């Protein structure tokens, strides 16, 4: 007979976006939650008691946009070295980044691609990953138009191949297809938009081919036209989406297409630019505009999944979830809503079935953080415990 475990929580966030509950009692059997009740409800079940009465319990988290081959360093020499590294030189850095995610309660990440598909190889071959309780969803190498942005994270089409043909004959065993359909955001000219790299018809063919293989399509797109083309094609998610506009947000809400805003990239740029410089002012304006779009997305009912673009300058693996969740809250999301973006919305986007919502019958996979909910998201840096299927996995937490 399996052991019954009783977990007492001072505060409880279930991942649905519903209100915070206080003084909650979780009963766990066979790795699943069998009941959630108020501490004083009179539930008579007995078992081993774990007390988080002065802390908060919430679901484990998902970072829906990372680049595990890159760190958040602003050292140009280090960044250049990381971009050109071979697998043997980069695998330990990937492991370090994964451990950082785990230490902040992130149990699944969605990688947006790297030039040599090192993360794909790591996921498929490297034995270290089997020791870590984290799900890694990988794009391998992203696709971009020759002569356009995207070489840092992928490859361009060969001559005489359409995008759909290239993907059809591609043999990389990736989890999702990553398409780059715009350029980067300008740090010198506010609101500057680039033309789409691929049209709606081209992208539609990709979505159909990927769907037949059970793969979803994530599209890097900033600006109205690049986003509109991706939405018309029926892509699964828009990555970044700066300056895409209200009409595109309305379409996303209607079609149930997920948005991963990565707002913390602009926060990080601003923090690394000289105050008073054009780059500082534009990055701040970019951030403010993105927060306005996030607020509108909430109003319209767009599904938003938290993603950080960890590996971008100043965006550090693991800890960036605190910044991105804080920006969601700044844009008008309640704390439980922001947790939903970081848990079940990300779990759904990455097809992660073993956590996301804390409810009866669901896996007992959760975080316990120090203090009451007012300390979140900052208290993600002070995780007391991680439980996976009812068993403590606190050995993955950072020791410092």
C-alpha positions in Angstrom: 0.0 0.0 0.0 1.4 3.4 -1.0 2.1 6.1 1.7 -0.4 8.9 2.1 1.2 12.3 2.3 -0.5 15.4 3.8 0.9 18.8 2.7 -0.1 21.9 4.6 0.2 25.1 2.7 -0.1 28.7 4.0 -1.2 29.8 0.5 -2.1 27.9 -2.6 -2.1 28.9 -6.3 -3.5 26.2 -8.5 -2.5 27.4 -12.0 -6.0 28.0 -13.4 -5.8 31.7 -12.9 -8.3 31.5 -10.0 -7.9 33.3 -6.7 -5.2 32.5 -4.1 -6.5 30.2 -1.4 -5.2 30.3 2.2 -4.5 27.5 4.7 -4.9 24.5 2.3 -4.4 20.8 2.9 -3.3 18.6 0.0 -3.7 14.8 0.3 -1.3 12.9 -2.0 -1.5 9.2 -2.8 0.4 7.3 -5.6 2.0 10.5 -6.7 -1.3 12.3 -7.4 -3.4 14.8 -5.5 -6.4 13.0 -4.2 -8.0 16.0 -2.4 -7.5 19.7 -1.8 -9.3 21.1 1.2 -9.3 23.9 3.7 -7.1 23.0 6.7 -10.0 23.2 9.1 -12.5 21.2 7.0 -12.3 18.1 9.1 -10.7 15.8 6.5 -9.8 12.8 8.7 -7.3 11.1 6.4 -3.9 10.4 8.1 -0.5 10.3 6.7 3.0 11.7 6.8 2.7 15.5 7.2 4.8 18.0 5.2 4.5 21.6 6.5 4.7 24.6 4.3 2.4 26.6 6.5 4.5 29.8 6.2 5.0 29.4 2.4 3.1 29.3 -0.9 2.6 26.3 -3.1 2.2 26.7 -6.9 2.6 24.6 -10.0 6.1 24.0 -11.5 6.8 26.4 -14.4 7.5 26.4 -18.1 9.8 28.8 -20.0 8.3 28.7 -23.5 11.2 30.4 -25.3 14.8 29.9 -24.5 18.1 29.4 -26.3 20.1 26.9 -24.2 23.3 27.3 -26.2 23.6 31.0 -25.2 24.1 32.6 -21.9 22.8 36.1 -20.9 26.3 37.6 -20.9 27.0 40.9 -22.5 30.6 40.0 -23.1 31.0 40.1 -26.9 34.0 37.7 -26.9 32.1 35.1 -24.8 29.0 35.4 -27.0 31.0 35.0 -30.2 32.7 31.9 -28.7 29.3 30.4 -27.7 27.9 30.9 -31.2 30.8 29.2 -32.9 31.4 26.4 -30.3 31.3 22.8 -31.2 29.2 20.3 -29.3 31.9 19.1 -26.9 32.6 22.7 -25.9 29.0 23.7 -25.4 27.4 20.7 -23.8 28.5 21.6 -20.3 27.1 25.1 -20.7 23.8 23.6 -21.8 23.8 21.5 -18.6 24.5 24.6 -16.5 21.6 26.4 -18.1 19.2 23.5 -17.5 20.3 23.4 -13.8 19.6 27.1 -13.5 16.1 26.6 -14.8 15.5 23.8 -12.4 16.7 25.9 -9.5 14.0 28.5 -10.3 11.2 25.9 -10.5 11.2 25.6 -14.3 10.5 21.9 -15.2 10.1 22.4 -19.0 11.7 24.6 -21.6 11.0 25.2 -25.3 14.2 25.9 -27.2 14.0 28.2 -30.2 16.9 26.9 -32.1 20.7 27.2 -32.5 22.9 27.4 -35.6 24.3 23.8 -35.3 21.4 22.0 -33.6 23.5 21.4 -30.5 20.5 21.4 -28.2 18.8 18.8 -30.3 21.9 16.6 -30.1 22.1 17.2 -26.4 18.5 16.2 -25.9 18.9 13.1 -28.0 22.3 11.9 -27.0 23.8 13.4 -23.9 23.5 11.2 -20.8 23.4 14.2 -18.4 19.9 15.0 -19.5 18.6 11.7 -18.2 19.6 12.7 -14.7 17.6 15.9 -14.7 13.8 16.1 -14.1 13.2 18.6 -16.9 11.4 18.4 -20.2 13.3 19.9 -23.2 11.3 20.7 -26.4 13.6 21.6 -29.2 13.5 23.2 -32.7 16.9 22.1 -33.8 17.8 24.8 -36.3 15.3 27.5 -37.2 14.5 28.4 -40.9 15.0 31.8 -42.4 15.2 33.4 -45.8 18.8 33.7 -47.3 20.2 37.1 -46.7 17.7 37.8 -43.8 18.0 37.6 -40.0 18.2 34.1 -38.5 21.7 32.8 -39.0 22.4 32.9 -35.3 19.7 30.4 -34.6 19.4 28.4 -37.8 19.8 27.9 -41.5 18.6 29.4 -44.7 16.9 27.6 -47.6 18.9 26.0 -50.3 18.4 27.4 -53.8 15.4 25.9 -55.8 13.8 24.7 -52.6 10.5 26.1 -51.1 10.3 26.3 -47.4 7.7 23.5 -47.3 10.0 21.3 -49.5 12.9 21.9 -47.2 11.0 21.0 -44.1 9.5 17.9 -45.8 12.9 16.4 -46.5 14.5 17.6 -43.3 15.7 14.7 -41.1 16.3 16.5 -37.8 14.2 14.8 -35.1 12.9 18.1 -33.6 9.8 18.6 -31.6 8.6 21.7 -33.3 9.4 23.8 -36.4 10.8 27.3 -35.9 10.3 29.9 -38.7 11.9 33.3 -38.6 9.5 35.7 -40.4 10.9 39.1 -39.6 14.0 40.9 -38.5 15.1 42.0 -35.0 13.6 45.0 -33.3 15.6 48.2 -33.9 17.2 49.8 -30.9 17.8 53.0 -32.8 14.4 53.7 -34.4 11.2 53.1 -32.4 8.6 51.0 -34.0 10.6 50.1 -37.1 9.1 47.1 -38.9 10.6 44.7 -41.4 8.9 42.9 -44.3 7.9 39.2 -43.9 10.5 36.7 -44.9 7.8 34.3 -46.0 4.2 34.8 -47.2 1.0 33.4 -45.8 0.8 30.7 -48.5 4.3 29.5 -47.9 3.8 29.3 -44.2 0.4 27.6 -44.6 2.1 24.8 -46.5 4.6 24.5 -43.7 1.9 24.3 -41.1 0.2 21.5 -43.0 3.4 19.4 -43.4 4.4 19.9 -39.8 1.0 19.0 -38.6 1.1 15.7 -40.5 4.3 14.9 -38.6 2.8 15.9 -35.2 4.9 19.0 -35.0 3.8 22.5 -34.1 5.0 25.7 -35.7 6.5 28.6 -33.8 7.1 31.8 -35.7 9.5 34.6 -34.8 7.6 37.6 -36.0 7.6 41.3 -35.1 5.5 43.9 -36.9 2.0 43.9 -38.4 2.7 42.1 -41.8 5.0 39.3 -40.6 2.6 38.5 -37.8 -0.4 38.7 -40.0 1.1 36.2 -42.5 1.9 33.7 -39.7 -1.6 34.0 -38.3 -3.3 33.6 -41.7 -1.2 30.4 -42.1 -2.5 29.0 -38.8 0.8 28.8 -36.9 0.7 27.6 -33.4 2.5 30.5 -31.7 3.8 33.9 -32.3 7.2 34.6 -30.7 8.0 38.1 -29.6 5.2 39.9 -31.6 6.5 43.4 -30.9 4.5 46.1 -32.8 2.0 43.5 -34.2 -1.0 45.7 -33.4 -4.5 45.2 -32.1 -6.0 43.6 -35.2 -3.5 40.8 -35.0 -4.2 40.4 -31.3 -7.9 40.0 -32.1 -7.2 37.3 -34.7 -5.0 35.5 -32.2 -7.8 35.5 -29.7 -10.3 34.2 -32.3 -8.0 31.4 -33.5 -6.6 30.4 -30.1 -3.0 31.1 -31.3 -0.6 31.4 -28.4 1.5 34.5 -27.9 5.0 34.4 -26.2 5.8 38.1 -25.7 9.4 37.9 -24.3 9.1 41.4 -22.9 12.0 41.0 -20.6 14.4 41.2 -23.5 13.8 44.9 -23.8 14.0 45.4 -20.1 17.4 43.7 -20.2 18.6 45.8 -23.2 17.6 49.0 -21.4 19.5 47.9 -18.3 22.6 47.3 -20.4 22.5 50.5 -22.4 24.0 53.9 -21.4 21.4 56.1 -19.9 20.5 58.9 -22.3 21.6 57.0 -25.4 19.3 56.4 -28.3 19.5 52.7 -27.6 18.4 53.2 -24.0 15.5 55.4 -24.9 14.3 53.1 -27.8 14.5 49.9 -25.7 12.5 51.6 -23.0 9.9 52.7 -25.5 9.8 49.2 -27.0 9.2 47.7 -23.6 6.4 50.2 -22.8 4.7 49.5 -26.1 5.0 45.7 -25.5 3.4 46.0 -22.1 0.5 47.9 -23.7 0.1 45.1 -26.1 0.2 42.5 -23.3 -2.5 44.5 -21.5 -4.7 44.5 -24.6 -4.1 40.8 -25.1 -5.4 40.1 -21.6 -8.5 42.2 -22.3 -9.1 40.3 -25.6 -8.5 36.9 -24.2 -5.4 36.0 -26.1 -3.6 32.9 -24.7 -0.3 34.1 -23.4 2.6 31.8 -22.4 5.5 33.0 -20.5 8.8 32.9 -22.4 12.0 34.8 -21.7 14.2 34.4 -24.7 16.9 33.4 -22.2 20.3 33.6 -23.8 19.6 37.1 -25.2 21.8 39.8 -23.7 21.0 40.3 -20.0 18.3 37.5 -20.1 19.6 34.8 -17.8 18.4 31.2 -17.8 16.1 30.5 -14.8 16.1 33.9 -13.1 14.5 35.6 -16.2 11.2 34.0 -15.3 11.0 36.3 -12.4 11.5 39.3 -14.7 9.0 38.1 -17.3 6.3 37.3 -14.7 6.8 40.6 -13.1 6.3 42.3 -16.4 3.0 40.4 -17.0 1.8 41.7 -13.6 3.0 45.2 -14.5 0.8 44.9 -17.7 -2.3 44.1 -15.6 -2.3 40.4 -15.0 -3.0 39.3 -11.5 -0.4 37.0 -9.8 -2.6 33.9 -10.4 -3.1 34.9 -14.0 0.7 35.3 -14.5 1.3 31.9 -12.9 -1.2 30.5 -15.3 0.8 31.9 -18.2 4.0 30.3 -16.7 2.4 27.0 -15.9 -0.6 25.4 -17.7 -0.4 27.7 -20.8 3.2 26.8 -21.2 2.5 23.1 -20.5 -0.2 23.1 -23.1 2.0 24.8 -25.7 4.9 22.3 -25.1 2.6 19.3 -24.9 3.7 18.7 -21.3 1.1 16.5 -19.6 2.6 15.8 -16.2 2.2 19.2 -14.6 0.6 22.6 -15.0 -2.5 22.6 -12.8 -2.9 21.5 -9.2 -6.2 19.7 -8.8 -7.6 16.4 -7.6 -6.5 13.6 -9.9 -3.5 15.6 -11.2 0.2 14.8 -10.5 1.5 16.2 -7.3 4.2 18.2 -9.0 4.6 21.6 -7.4 6.9 24.3 -5.9 6.9 25.6 -2.4 8.3 29.1 -2.0 9.2 31.1 1.0 6.6 33.6 2.3 3.1 34.7 1.2 2.1 35.4 -2.4 3.1 39.1 -2.1 6.7 37.9 -2.2 6.2 36.4 -5.7 7.6 36.3 -8.3 10.8 37.3 -6.4 10.5 34.4 -4.0 11.2 32.0 -7.0 14.8 32.7 -6.1 14.1 31.2 -2.6 12.4 27.9 -3.4 11.9 25.7 -0.3 11.1 22.5 -2.2 10.2 20.9 -5.5 8.0 17.9 -5.5 7.6 15.7 -8.6 4.8 13.1 -8.5 4.7 13.5 -4.8 8.4 12.9 -4.2 10.9 15.5 -3.2 13.3 16.6 -5.9 14.9 19.3 -3.9 18.3 18.1 -4.8 17.9 20.1 -8.1 17.8 23.4 -6.2 20.9 25.6 -6.2 23.1 25.3 -3.2 24.2 28.9 -2.9 
